[in-house]
Amino acid sequence: MAKSKFYETILNEILATSFATQEERFSYLSALGKVTGSLEYSEGRLNFVFSVGSSDIALNIVNMLKIDYPTEFEMLLPKTKTNKGSGSKFCTVSVPKAYTQQVLVDLGLLILKDGVPAIITDSVPTIAVKDQKNAKAYLMGLFVASGSIFVPSLESSDEKKDGYHFEISVNSEDYADTIITLIGMFGINAKKSERSQNFLIYLKDKDEILAMLGVMGIVEGVAQLKSIINERQTANIINRTSICEAANMDKTFVASSKQLVAIGIIEETVGLETLTPELYETAQARMSAQTASLSELAEMLGVSKSCLNHRLRKIMEIASGMGNIEG
């Protein structure tokens, strides 16, 4: 699925984030490693490798790792990963063999049982649920790894078809369930669906998407989304108002036309001067202001709308006895 411009805004804000603690960095990298990482054996070396969708994300991972590990990390771009989709190209960050096990343990992706390593599969690491700051960093890492966000275009009138949508894609249903639980800790009700052997954790309610961005600390993104929502709501109100105004104008035009026809029949048959002074005044006012609404005409005559309605009905009744006219 193509990325939206708003997605780029969110991604860039996350990549510009500086985490205050090592635990937050490890939580962030843990999510990235869980979704994009793999163990690769090459030339007698076993390395942990991040495979990500852009050089910006790869560089972000390298810069984050270098804070805590005094070594060089190999970054290659692009590299075809046949196991991640036919023809898909990914930038890779390779953790040196000497640091691979330590990085995996620190990120909560591997535990040692009696000195024997065991890979963590479908759960969120303990470090990520230690506190809300770590959980926030973990969700940010998940979004960078496999997230998407879409907002409706202001040019589109179909909000249901071109609506608000936030999603994170993972390849395990059990892991998707743990992420939904993690998001639920912040009072956000994420849903799950299956697509092409992957599982999507998604939100479609604009208020919940706003809350999700707020949880992740996406300040600029929240401000932009609020602006988009407000602009769209304003545009919808204006559109509805225009439709209502057009409908009211149509009703006014139809009513005025019938009144003018009635006045014309009276004038041609017996003359307007045969009308009472009040009805004569009303007929003259209608002929001089043919497109005026009932309120506008009443104001011109200095009478109430109910009084004007009564006069116009009387004119219509008089005319109906002289010729064919619809009441």
Rosetta silent file (secondary structure, phi, psi, omega in degrees, C-alpha in Angstrom):
SEQUENCE: MAKSKFYETILNEILATSFATQEERFSYLSALGKVTGSLEYSEGRLNFVFSVGSSDIALNIVNMLKIDYPTEFEMLLPKTKTNKGSGSKFCTVSVPKAYTQQVLVDLGLLILKDGVPAIITDSVPTIAVKDQKNAKAYLMGLFVASGSIFVPSLESSDEKKDGYHFEISVNSEDYADTIITLIGMFGINAKKSERSQNFLIYLKDKDEILAMLGVMGIVEGVAQLKSIINERQTANIINRTSICEAANMDKTFVASSKQLVAIGIIEETVGLETLTPELYETAQARMSAQTASLSELAEMLGVSKSCLNHRLRKIMEIASGMGNIEG
SCORE:     score description
SCORE:     0.000 S_00000001
   1 L     0.000  132.634 -176.779    0.000    0.000    0.000 S_00000001
   2 L   -65.602  146.164  178.862    1.392    3.391   -0.994 S_00000001
   3 L   -83.628  145.955 -179.908    2.512    5.728    1.762 S_00000001
   4 L   -92.846  165.642  176.556    0.727    9.036    2.198 S_00000001
   5 H   -63.248  -36.251  179.674    2.261   12.486    2.597 S_00000001
   6 H   -66.393  -34.148  174.876    0.931   12.585    6.135 S_00000001
   7 H   -57.055  -44.419 -179.591    2.768    9.319    6.821 S_00000001
   8 H   -61.090  -37.530  177.668    6.034   11.045    5.875 S_00000001
   9 H   -61.187  -47.125 -179.195    5.260   13.792    8.381 S_00000001
  10 H   -65.669  -46.489 -178.669    4.766   11.264   11.189 S_00000001
  11 H   -58.891  -47.845 -177.500    7.798    9.181   10.199 S_00000001
  12 H   -62.734  -35.810  178.743   10.117   12.188   10.034 S_00000001
  13 H   -68.324  -38.580  177.153    8.993   13.389   13.449 S_00000001
  14 H   -65.405  -45.223 -177.916    9.678    9.973   14.978 S_00000001
  15 H   -64.188  -22.227  179.299   13.098    9.727   13.316 S_00000001
  16 L   -88.432   -1.491 -177.516   13.978   13.137   14.763 S_00000001
  17 L   -74.670  135.157  172.898   13.130   11.992   18.314 S_00000001
  18 L  -108.448  115.850 -178.607   15.927   11.799   20.873 S_00000001
  19 L   -80.625  139.400 -172.982   15.099    9.330   23.630 S_00000001
  20 L   -77.491  -27.289 -174.948   16.130   10.393   27.120 S_00000001
  21 L  -126.538  160.264  177.232   16.978    6.970   28.515 S_00000001
  22 H   -63.419  -37.457 -179.302   18.660    3.761   27.413 S_00000001
  23 H   -63.288  -38.487  177.487   15.492    1.796   28.182 S_00000001
  24 H   -65.892  -42.081  177.558   13.490    3.953   25.784 S_00000001
  25 H   -61.746  -44.788 -179.464   16.105    3.451   23.059 S_00000001
  26 H   -64.832  -37.756  178.589   16.124   -0.296   23.652 S_00000001
  27 H   -63.923  -45.124  178.609   12.291   -0.407   23.576 S_00000001
  28 H   -60.090  -50.234 -179.236   12.248    1.511   20.279 S_00000001
  29 H   -68.339  -29.309  178.301   14.915   -0.695   18.700 S_00000001
  30 H   -61.566  -45.144  179.062   13.248   -3.819   20.093 S_00000001
  31 H   -63.979  -43.525  177.792   10.088   -3.156   18.073 S_00000001
  32 H   -61.674  -43.764 -179.980   12.138   -2.448   14.957 S_00000001
  33 H   -66.119  -38.451 -179.714   14.176   -5.597   15.519 S_00000001
  34 H   -61.372  -43.920 -174.272   11.102   -7.735   16.170 S_00000001
  35 H   -86.545  -37.136 -173.395    9.399   -6.740   12.907 S_00000001
  36 H  -109.774   -5.913 -172.896   12.350   -6.162   10.572 S_00000001
  37 E   -88.131  157.380  175.243   15.155   -8.217   12.128 S_00000001
  38 E  -157.208  156.517  175.004   16.607  -11.599   11.207 S_00000001
  39 E   -94.571  126.572 -178.097   19.641  -13.720   12.016 S_00000001
  40 E  -124.718  134.478  179.769   21.897  -14.203    8.996 S_00000001
  41 E  -108.555  119.943 -177.360   24.852  -16.532    8.695 S_00000001
  42 E  -149.727  132.084  177.402   27.475  -15.469    6.184 S_00000001
  43 L    51.905   43.685  176.669   31.181  -16.167    5.780 S_00000001
  44 L    76.508    9.647 -178.735   31.334  -17.933    9.129 S_00000001
  45 E  -118.963  142.038  174.724   29.590  -15.067   10.946 S_00000001
  46 E  -108.888  114.052 -177.555   26.207  -14.916   12.624 S_00000001
  47 E  -121.500  147.699  170.583   24.805  -11.383   12.525 S_00000001
  48 E   -91.117  128.962 -172.631   21.558   -9.800   13.548 S_00000001
  49 E  -125.423  127.941  170.100   20.305   -7.715   10.613 S_00000001
  50 E   -88.897  131.094  176.209   17.649   -5.006   10.443 S_00000001
  51 E  -119.613  108.979 -171.985   15.998   -4.805    6.979 S_00000001
  52 E  -124.628  169.353 -169.012   14.094   -1.538    6.585 S_00000001
  53 L   -85.991   -5.316 -179.296   12.404    0.434    3.836 S_00000001
  54 L  -153.841  158.009  178.207   14.591    3.530    3.579 S_00000001
  55 H   -66.808  -30.562  178.206   18.102    4.826    4.125 S_00000001
  56 H   -63.183  -42.707  178.681   16.727    7.374    6.616 S_00000001
  57 H   -67.734  -42.444  179.431   15.383    4.588    8.833 S_00000001
  58 H   -60.207  -44.792  179.454   18.607    2.595    8.474 S_00000001
  59 H   -64.806  -37.334  176.660   20.712    5.614    9.462 S_00000001
  60 H   -60.335  -42.209  179.046   18.393    6.244   12.416 S_00000001
  61 H   -64.386  -45.366  179.560   18.985    2.682   13.645 S_00000001
  62 H   -59.093  -48.454 -179.194   22.759    3.033   13.276 S_00000001
  63 H   -62.332  -36.065  179.614   22.807    6.322   15.177 S_00000001
  64 H   -69.975  -42.447  179.971   20.633    4.843   17.932 S_00000001
  65 H   -65.004  -37.978 -175.991   22.809    1.713   18.286 S_00000001
  66 H   -65.426  -20.865  178.321   26.038    3.719   18.410 S_00000001
  67 H   -64.202  -35.862 -173.262   24.907    5.481   21.572 S_00000001
  68 H  -111.745  -12.621 -177.961   25.131    2.234   23.553 S_00000001
  69 L  -127.850  116.166 -176.133   27.505    0.008   21.579 S_00000001
  70 L   -79.901   68.684 -179.756   31.096    1.169   20.832 S_00000001
  71 L  -151.387  174.263  177.060   31.436   -0.473   17.440 S_00000001
  72 L   -97.799  142.775  179.562   30.782    0.101   13.750 S_00000001
  73 L  -116.549  130.197 -177.477   27.573   -1.103   12.132 S_00000001
  74 E   -80.202  127.467  177.889   27.489   -2.053    8.474 S_00000001
  75 E  -118.977  123.792  178.943   24.754   -0.329    6.466 S_00000001
  76 E  -120.215  140.706  177.382   23.951   -1.515    2.959 S_00000001
  77 E  -154.871  139.943  -17.321   21.417   -0.034    0.563 S_00000001
  78 E   -87.382  166.490  177.118   19.489   -1.273   -1.179 S_00000001
  79 E  -134.177  128.042 -179.216   19.477   -5.039   -0.757 S_00000001
  80 E   -72.773  130.050  177.826   16.865   -7.338   -2.262 S_00000001
  81 L  -118.296   96.763 -175.993   15.109   -9.493    0.343 S_00000001
  82 H   -64.273  -26.868 -179.001   13.217  -12.232   -1.454 S_00000001
  83 H   -79.938   -2.217  178.608   11.678  -13.459    1.806 S_00000001
  84 H  -113.919   20.880  177.805   10.005  -10.071    2.347 S_00000001
  85 L   121.028  135.339 -176.602    8.189   -9.929   -0.950 S_00000001
  86 L   -60.244  123.268  176.060    9.151  -10.493   -4.564 S_00000001
  87 L    77.689   -0.297  179.661   11.322   -7.702   -5.862 S_00000001
  88 L   -71.431  140.295 -179.751   11.129   -5.699   -2.633 S_00000001
  89 E  -116.955  136.394 -175.737   14.273   -3.760   -1.824 S_00000001
  90 E  -133.608  147.239  169.715   15.434   -2.978    1.673 S_00000001
  91 E   -85.881  143.620 -177.192   18.284   -1.144    3.334 S_00000001
  92 E  -121.834  147.278  172.440   20.062   -3.284    5.913 S_00000001
  93 E  -123.789  120.012 -175.617   21.905   -2.605    9.148 S_00000001
  94 E  -104.972  125.971  175.940   24.112   -5.451   10.308 S_00000001
  95 E   -85.611  126.922 -179.083   25.101   -5.877   13.962 S_00000001
  96 L   -55.612  150.949 -178.378   28.649   -7.342   14.242 S_00000001
  97 H   -53.358  -41.519 -176.301   28.942  -10.947   15.407 S_00000001
  98 H   -64.044  -21.676 -177.698   30.693   -9.892   18.616 S_00000001
  99 H  -111.407   -7.561 -173.668   27.690   -7.777   19.619 S_00000001
 100 H   -56.632  -51.098 -177.513   24.784   -9.741   18.140 S_00000001
 101 H   -63.814  -41.982 -178.984   23.924  -11.776   21.240 S_00000001
 102 H   -63.586  -42.580  178.611   24.280   -8.788   23.567 S_00000001
 103 H   -61.862  -44.861 -179.419   22.076   -6.601   21.372 S_00000001
 104 H   -62.117  -39.699  178.044   19.393   -9.300   21.187 S_00000001
 105 H   -67.259  -45.732 -179.376   19.428   -9.725   24.972 S_00000001
 106 H   -61.287  -36.008 -178.253   19.340   -5.970   25.598 S_00000001
 107 L   -83.796   -0.499  179.188   16.424   -5.534   23.215 S_00000001
 108 L    73.420   18.506  178.963   14.484   -8.345   24.880 S_00000001
 109 L   -93.574   -7.429 -179.899   14.485  -10.410   21.692 S_00000001
 110 E  -149.310  139.103  174.508   16.505  -13.216   23.240 S_00000001
 111 E  -122.427  155.229  179.135   16.772  -14.612   26.741 S_00000001
 112 E  -106.949  119.587  176.248   19.390  -16.917   28.210 S_00000001
 113 E  -110.221  108.394 -176.173   18.130  -20.017   30.022 S_00000001
 114 L    55.538   39.590  177.991   21.002  -21.687   31.816 S_00000001
 115 L    81.635   -4.120 -179.201   23.331  -20.036   29.355 S_00000001
 116 E   -99.484  124.153 -178.068   21.366  -21.327   26.366 S_00000001
 117 E   -72.041  140.527  176.025   19.861  -18.577   24.134 S_00000001
 118 E  -133.884  123.221 -178.395   16.130  -18.705   23.356 S_00000001
 119 E   -72.997  133.491  174.075   14.545  -16.329   20.841 S_00000001
 120 L   -79.811  131.996 -173.685   11.466  -14.438   22.026 S_00000001
 121 L  -105.950  -72.300 -166.770    8.704  -14.853   19.428 S_00000001
 122 L  -114.001   29.636  178.560    5.228  -13.454   19.951 S_00000001
 123 L  -127.891  157.878  174.771    5.380  -11.298   23.055 S_00000001
 124 L   -81.439  132.137 -176.990    6.314   -7.730   23.856 S_00000001
 125 L   -62.365  152.390 -177.773    9.581   -7.674   25.873 S_00000001
 126 H   -54.996  -38.469 -177.114    9.410   -6.872   29.572 S_00000001
 127 H   -60.946  -32.415 -175.611   11.388   -3.670   29.116 S_00000001
 128 H   -75.297  -20.168 -179.860    8.707   -2.237   26.794 S_00000001
 129 H  -109.704   12.205  179.826    5.924   -2.574   29.359 S_00000001
 130 L   -64.986  -41.306  175.185    7.992   -1.411   32.332 S_00000001
 131 L  -154.069  174.520 -174.695    6.501    2.087   32.095 S_00000001
 132 H   -67.709  -31.853  179.131    4.549    4.292   29.706 S_00000001
 133 H   -64.775  -41.665  177.750    7.625    6.023   28.282 S_00000001
 134 H   -67.611  -40.819  178.870    9.092    2.693   27.209 S_00000001
 135 H   -62.811  -41.380  177.101    5.734    1.546   25.831 S_00000001
 136 H   -59.370  -46.128  179.891    5.467    4.800   23.874 S_00000001
 137 H   -62.880  -37.927  179.386    8.967    4.257   22.416 S_00000001
 138 H   -63.622  -43.961  179.465    8.037    0.676   21.486 S_00000001
 139 H   -65.759  -34.888  175.752    4.935    1.834   19.601 S_00000001
 140 H   -63.225  -43.492  177.842    7.018    4.436   17.785 S_00000001
 141 H   -62.373  -39.483  177.504    9.431    1.693   16.696 S_00000001
 142 H   -61.862  -42.630 -179.742    6.529   -0.436   15.484 S_00000001
 143 H   -63.967  -43.305  178.474    5.210    2.428   13.374 S_00000001
 144 H   -61.920  -38.966 -176.967    8.632    3.020   11.801 S_00000001
 145 H   -68.909  -43.698 -172.754    8.976   -0.707   11.127 S_00000001
 146 H  -156.249   30.619 -177.016    5.615   -1.361    9.486 S_00000001
 147 E   -95.979  157.992  173.911    3.149    1.449   10.110 S_00000001
 148 E  -144.673  151.330  175.284    0.941    3.454    7.773 S_00000001
 149 E  -146.404  136.836 -178.924   -1.419    6.375    8.278 S_00000001
 150 E  -133.237  144.088  174.649   -3.897    7.973    5.874 S_00000001
 151 L  -129.118  151.191 -177.047   -6.205   10.961    6.198 S_00000001
 152 L   -67.680  144.272  176.089   -9.002   11.990    3.816 S_00000001
 153 L   -73.820  141.155  178.352   -8.264   14.507    1.126 S_00000001
 154 L   -65.844  -21.727  179.943  -10.093   17.820    1.473 S_00000001
 155 L   -78.128  -16.680 -177.191  -10.946   17.508   -2.216 S_00000001
 156 L   -91.714  136.696  178.082  -12.828   14.255   -1.607 S_00000001
 157 L   -94.478   -6.655 -175.886  -16.454   14.334   -0.486 S_00000001
 158 L  -103.306   89.284 -177.070  -16.516   10.626    0.396 S_00000001
 159 L   -69.640  -30.224 -179.083  -15.034   10.358    3.892 S_00000001
 160 L   -69.346  -36.723 -179.161  -16.013    6.685    4.260 S_00000001
 161 L   -80.550  -38.775 -176.030  -14.129    5.703    1.113 S_00000001
 162 L  -116.396   60.883 -167.610  -11.229    8.103    1.594 S_00000001
 163 L  -100.134 -168.896  178.644  -11.219    8.072    5.392 S_00000001
 164 L   -80.873  135.662 -177.037   -8.946    8.148    8.385 S_00000001
 165 E  -154.863  126.825  175.573   -6.813    5.026    8.778 S_00000001
 166 E  -124.859  132.919  179.398   -3.890    4.021   11.021 S_00000001
 167 E  -149.359  154.073  171.821   -2.348    0.563   10.812 S_00000001
 168 E  -130.203  131.349 -176.688    0.618   -1.563   11.822 S_00000001
 169 E  -106.045  130.885  175.817    1.347   -4.798    9.969 S_00000001
 170 E  -133.826  165.804 -174.456    2.889   -7.875   11.651 S_00000001
 171 L  -103.548    9.905 -179.701    3.262  -11.493   10.548 S_00000001
 172 L  -134.237  130.783  179.876    1.908  -13.240   13.650 S_00000001
 173 H   -67.193  -39.475  178.650   -1.628  -13.200   15.002 S_00000001
 174 H   -61.995  -40.619  178.993   -0.447  -13.839   18.558 S_00000001
 175 H   -67.609  -39.333  176.696    1.946  -10.905   18.322 S_00000001
 176 H   -58.110  -41.449  179.701   -0.831   -8.732   16.878 S_00000001
 177 H   -63.294  -39.034  179.633   -2.958   -9.598   19.915 S_00000001
 178 H   -67.877  -33.736  178.334   -0.177   -8.544   22.309 S_00000001
 179 H   -69.683  -40.009  177.135    0.169   -5.207   20.491 S_00000001
 180 H   -60.447  -39.750  177.163   -3.594   -4.616   20.710 S_00000001
 181 H   -64.780  -42.127  179.035   -3.333   -5.251   24.462 S_00000001
 182 H   -61.928  -45.531  178.492   -0.410   -2.829   24.723 S_00000001
 183 H   -64.195  -36.290  179.387   -2.341   -0.124   22.858 S_00000001
 184 H   -63.151  -23.636  177.346   -5.364   -0.847   25.055 S_00000001
 185 L   -61.918  -21.856  179.385   -3.304    0.134   28.115 S_00000001
 186 L   -98.909   11.824  177.321   -3.649    3.715   26.847 S_00000001
 187 L    78.441   20.244 -178.783   -7.425    3.455   26.512 S_00000001
 188 L  -109.946  129.683 -173.790   -7.359    3.034   22.729 S_00000001
 189 L   -97.329   85.861  179.255   -9.473    0.289   21.171 S_00000001
 190 L   -78.558  151.923  178.061   -7.455   -1.081   18.231 S_00000001
 191 E  -111.443  171.171 -178.111   -8.925   -3.693   15.859 S_00000001
 192 E  -134.049  141.637  173.083   -7.328   -6.594   13.992 S_00000001
 193 E  -146.688  166.780 -178.685   -7.724   -7.986   10.488 S_00000001
 194 E  -112.221  137.163  178.521   -5.836  -10.366    8.198 S_00000001
 195 E  -148.089  118.261  174.598   -4.353   -9.399    4.837 S_00000001
 196 L    50.651   51.796  176.500   -2.069  -11.472    2.600 S_00000001
 197 L    70.401    3.792  173.189   -0.730  -13.677    5.419 S_00000001
 198 E  -109.392  165.313  178.447   -0.088  -10.623    7.603 S_00000001
 199 E  -119.535  131.562 -176.437   -2.133   -9.280   10.479 S_00000001
 200 E  -104.693  130.401  169.446   -3.116   -5.630   10.696 S_00000001
 201 E  -100.382  120.001 -171.113   -3.609   -3.698   13.905 S_00000001
 202 E  -139.426  159.345  173.505   -5.698   -0.719   12.869 S_00000001
 203 E  -130.924  139.723  177.649   -7.696    2.338   13.932 S_00000001
 204 L  -124.076  -10.447  178.386  -10.302    4.106   11.796 S_00000001
 205 L   -84.114  126.136 -174.668  -11.811    6.556   14.261 S_00000001
 206 H   -61.794  -34.123  179.387  -10.151    9.967   13.857 S_00000001
 207 H   -68.778  -37.644  178.358  -10.301   10.696   17.587 S_00000001
 208 H   -71.084  -33.731  175.581   -8.582    7.410   18.417 S_00000001
 209 H   -65.654  -42.150  174.967   -5.924    8.096   15.763 S_00000001
 210 H   -58.285  -44.152  179.512   -5.346   11.488   17.361 S_00000001
 211 H   -63.368  -39.894 -179.944   -5.035    9.771   20.734 S_00000001
 212 H   -63.315  -45.238  177.990   -2.596    7.233   19.290 S_00000001
 213 H   -63.502  -36.654  177.195   -0.368    9.954   17.859 S_00000001
 214 H   -64.329  -42.235  177.230   -0.562   11.723   21.199 S_00000001
 215 H   -58.460  -40.578 -178.835    0.519    8.559   23.016 S_00000001
 216 L   -79.986   -2.234  177.438    3.542    8.317   20.714 S_00000001
 217 L    75.848   26.949 -177.934    4.386   11.959   21.371 S_00000001
 218 L   -86.848   81.929 -171.875    3.895   13.082   17.761 S_00000001
 219 H   -65.032  -52.178 -178.531    3.312   16.764   18.557 S_00000001
 220 H   -64.015  -40.252  179.497    3.522   18.199   15.035 S_00000001
 221 H   -62.901  -40.808  177.940    1.521   15.310   13.611 S_00000001
 222 H   -62.337  -43.875 -179.794   -1.271   15.818   16.151 S_00000001
 223 H   -62.473  -42.887  179.643   -1.417   19.526   15.304 S_00000001
 224 H   -65.756  -41.967 -179.041   -1.566   18.793   11.563 S_00000001
 225 H   -66.787  -39.710  176.047   -4.238   16.120   11.960 S_00000001
 226 H   -59.839  -42.072  179.325   -6.368   18.426   14.121 S_00000001
 227 H   -63.399  -42.601  178.763   -6.051   21.079   11.430 S_00000001
 228 H   -62.305  -45.221 -179.834   -7.052   18.580    8.714 S_00000001
 229 H   -61.940  -45.597 -179.405  -10.065   17.424   10.751 S_00000001
 230 H   -63.738  -43.527  179.463  -11.162   21.014   11.443 S_00000001
 231 H   -63.043  -41.073 -178.816  -10.728   22.057    7.796 S_00000001
 232 H   -67.782  -41.695  178.449  -12.664   19.037    6.611 S_00000001
 233 H   -63.532  -39.891  177.510  -15.483   19.601    9.099 S_00000001
 234 H   -63.289  -43.944  179.159  -15.653   23.252    8.049 S_00000001
 235 H   -61.653  -40.031  179.106  -15.717   22.233    4.383 S_00000001
 236 H   -66.185  -39.768  179.138  -18.537   19.746    5.105 S_00000001
 237 H   -64.160  -44.769  179.400  -20.521   22.387    7.002 S_00000001
 238 H   -61.332  -41.653 -179.941  -20.090   24.866    4.147 S_00000001
 239 H   -63.550  -45.627  179.293  -21.147   22.213    1.634 S_00000001
 240 H   -64.877  -39.649  179.119  -24.235   21.275    3.627 S_00000001
 241 H   -63.380  -41.480  179.831  -25.090   24.948    4.134 S_00000001
 242 H   -62.926  -41.396  178.767  -24.758   25.636    0.409 S_00000001
 243 H   -63.370  -44.572  179.737  -27.069   22.722   -0.395 S_00000001
 244 H   -64.160  -42.022  179.453  -29.624   23.940    2.143 S_00000001
 245 H   -63.378  -40.697  178.561  -29.383   27.493    0.862 S_00000001
 246 H   -63.432  -41.594  179.449  -29.859   26.311   -2.713 S_00000001
 247 H   -64.415  -41.728  179.552  -32.891   24.259   -1.675 S_00000001
 248 H   -65.546  -38.245  177.660  -34.355   27.225    0.201 S_00000001
 249 H   -63.406  -39.378  177.955  -33.737   29.467   -2.798 S_00000001
 250 H   -62.153  -43.379  179.666  -35.552   26.971   -4.993 S_00000001
 251 H   -63.901  -41.976  178.961  -38.525   26.937   -2.608 S_00000001
 252 H   -62.234  -42.517 -179.585  -38.555   30.738   -2.482 S_00000001
 253 H   -62.752  -44.493 -179.539  -38.439   30.943   -6.275 S_00000001
 254 H   -63.067  -46.699 -178.976  -41.341   28.474   -6.691 S_00000001
 255 H   -62.871  -44.928 -179.986  -43.472   30.251   -4.081 S_00000001
 256 H   -61.684  -41.268 -179.827  -42.707   33.685   -5.536 S_00000001
 257 H   -60.921  -43.973  179.307  -43.545   32.498   -9.061 S_00000001
 258 H   -63.587  -39.728  179.521  -46.960   31.211   -7.961 S_00000001
 259 H   -65.743  -40.120  179.687  -47.664   34.490   -6.155 S_00000001
 260 H   -66.572  -37.481  176.787  -46.676   36.545   -9.213 S_00000001
 261 H   -62.768  -43.531  179.651  -48.934   34.431  -11.452 S_00000001
 262 H   -62.142  -44.433  178.943  -51.833   35.006   -9.031 S_00000001
 263 H   -61.846  -41.137  178.549  -51.178   38.764   -8.971 S_00000001
 264 H   -61.993  -40.736  178.587  -51.045   38.797  -12.780 S_00000001
 265 H   -62.371  -44.976 -179.520  -54.432   37.018  -13.032 S_00000001
 266 H   -63.694  -43.880 -177.932  -56.051   39.539  -10.682 S_00000001
 267 H   -61.770  -41.148 -177.093  -54.506   42.471  -12.525 S_00000001
 268 H   -77.059  -27.433 -174.843  -55.704   41.253  -15.926 S_00000001
 269 H   -88.421  -55.576 -175.593  -59.162   40.233  -14.711 S_00000001
 270 L  -126.124   -7.181 -178.509  -60.399   42.921  -12.321 S_00000001
 271 L    89.127  141.529 -177.999  -57.360   45.124  -11.663 S_00000001
 272 H   -68.595  -22.918 -178.381  -55.213   45.303   -8.562 S_00000001
 273 H   -67.125  -13.102  177.569  -56.995   48.461   -7.433 S_00000001
 274 H   -78.629  -11.942  179.981  -59.991   46.291   -6.521 S_00000001
 275 L   -76.477  158.119  173.552  -57.952   44.697   -3.733 S_00000001
 276 L   -62.489  159.063 -179.226  -58.035   45.993   -0.183 S_00000001
 277 H   -54.897  -39.100 -179.100  -55.245   48.470    0.624 S_00000001
 278 H   -66.309  -43.848 -179.352  -53.297   45.806    2.537 S_00000001
 279 H   -70.923  -36.816  177.345  -53.489   43.259   -0.283 S_00000001
 280 H   -60.950  -45.006  179.366  -52.742   45.926   -2.917 S_00000001
 281 H   -61.309  -41.284 -179.592  -49.635   46.963   -0.960 S_00000001
 282 H   -66.491  -44.268  179.577  -48.559   43.331   -0.690 S_00000001
 283 H   -61.086  -44.328  179.442  -49.062   42.658   -4.418 S_00000001
 284 H   -62.463  -41.104  179.915  -47.053   45.765   -5.351 S_00000001
 285 H   -64.830  -41.867  179.571  -44.236   44.749   -2.971 S_00000001
 286 H   -64.022  -41.589 -179.423  -44.086   41.228   -4.407 S_00000001
 287 H   -66.953  -30.672 -179.931  -43.915   42.547   -7.985 S_00000001
 288 H   -83.243  -20.232  179.907  -41.106   44.951   -7.065 S_00000001
 289 L  -132.277   73.689 -170.027  -39.106   42.293   -5.165 S_00000001
 290 L   -69.575  -26.269 -177.458  -39.783   39.110   -7.092 S_00000001
 291 L  -103.454    4.447 -178.143  -36.906   37.034   -5.619 S_00000001
 292 L   -68.666  144.095  176.267  -37.222   38.232   -2.021 S_00000001
 293 L   -74.912  171.306  179.743  -37.790   35.616    0.650 S_00000001
 294 H   -60.885  -41.121  179.942  -40.834   35.722    2.905 S_00000001
 295 H   -64.888  -42.829 -179.402  -38.760   37.220    5.717 S_00000001
 296 H   -64.881  -41.344 -179.525  -37.289   39.873    3.447 S_00000001
 297 H   -67.521  -39.203  179.020  -40.698   40.808    2.044 S_00000001
 298 H   -63.131  -39.836  179.030  -42.232   40.993    5.532 S_00000001
 299 H   -65.164  -39.429  178.256  -39.423   43.325    6.617 S_00000001
 300 H   -60.654  -39.208 -176.656  -40.007   45.542    3.577 S_00000001
 301 H   -87.157  -11.820 -179.300  -43.700   45.858    4.464 S_00000001
 302 L    71.897   32.652  178.632  -43.100   46.217    8.188 S_00000001
 303 L  -126.000  169.718  177.316  -45.350   43.277    9.078 S_00000001
 304 L   -78.074  162.568  178.316  -44.846   39.878   10.648 S_00000001
 305 H   -63.193  -38.419 -179.086  -44.252   36.759    8.556 S_00000001
 306 H   -65.861  -38.173  177.404  -47.564   35.292    9.704 S_00000001
 307 H   -64.920  -44.027  179.722  -49.377   38.464    8.633 S_00000001
 308 H   -64.020  -40.971  177.674  -47.649   38.423    5.252 S_00000001
 309 H   -57.943  -44.075 -179.547  -48.473   34.722    4.832 S_00000001
 310 H   -61.579  -43.278 -179.528  -52.138   35.484    5.488 S_00000001
 311 H   -64.768  -44.702 -178.260  -52.167   38.271    2.874 S_00000001
 312 H   -65.645  -38.514  177.063  -50.430   36.146    0.222 S_00000001
 313 H   -62.629  -39.294  179.816  -52.813   33.244    0.839 S_00000001
 314 H   -64.143  -42.154  176.753  -55.743   35.632    0.398 S_00000001
 315 H   -60.932  -42.789 -179.670  -54.307   36.878   -2.917 S_00000001
 316 H   -64.062  -39.504  179.962  -53.879   33.243   -4.057 S_00000001
 317 H   -65.112  -42.751  179.159  -57.509   32.449   -3.069 S_00000001
 318 H   -61.651  -45.034 -178.232  -58.847   35.465   -4.996 S_00000001
 319 H   -66.331  -34.081 -176.905  -56.840   34.497   -8.072 S_00000001
 320 H   -67.033  -23.065  177.321  -57.917   30.861   -7.891 S_00000001
 321 L   -82.955   -4.413 -177.635  -61.510   31.912   -8.390 S_00000001
 322 L  -111.180  -20.865 -177.929  -60.565   33.752  -11.607 S_00000001
 323 L  -165.146 -179.358 -178.920  -58.284   31.271  -13.387 S_00000001
 324 L   -82.209  114.670  178.999  -56.306   28.044  -13.181 S_00000001
 325 L  -149.399  138.694  177.973  -53.655   28.344  -10.477 S_00000001
 326 L   -83.385  134.664  178.090  -52.178   25.834   -8.037 S_00000001
 327 L   -80.529    0.000    0.000  -52.423   26.793   -4.412 S_00000001
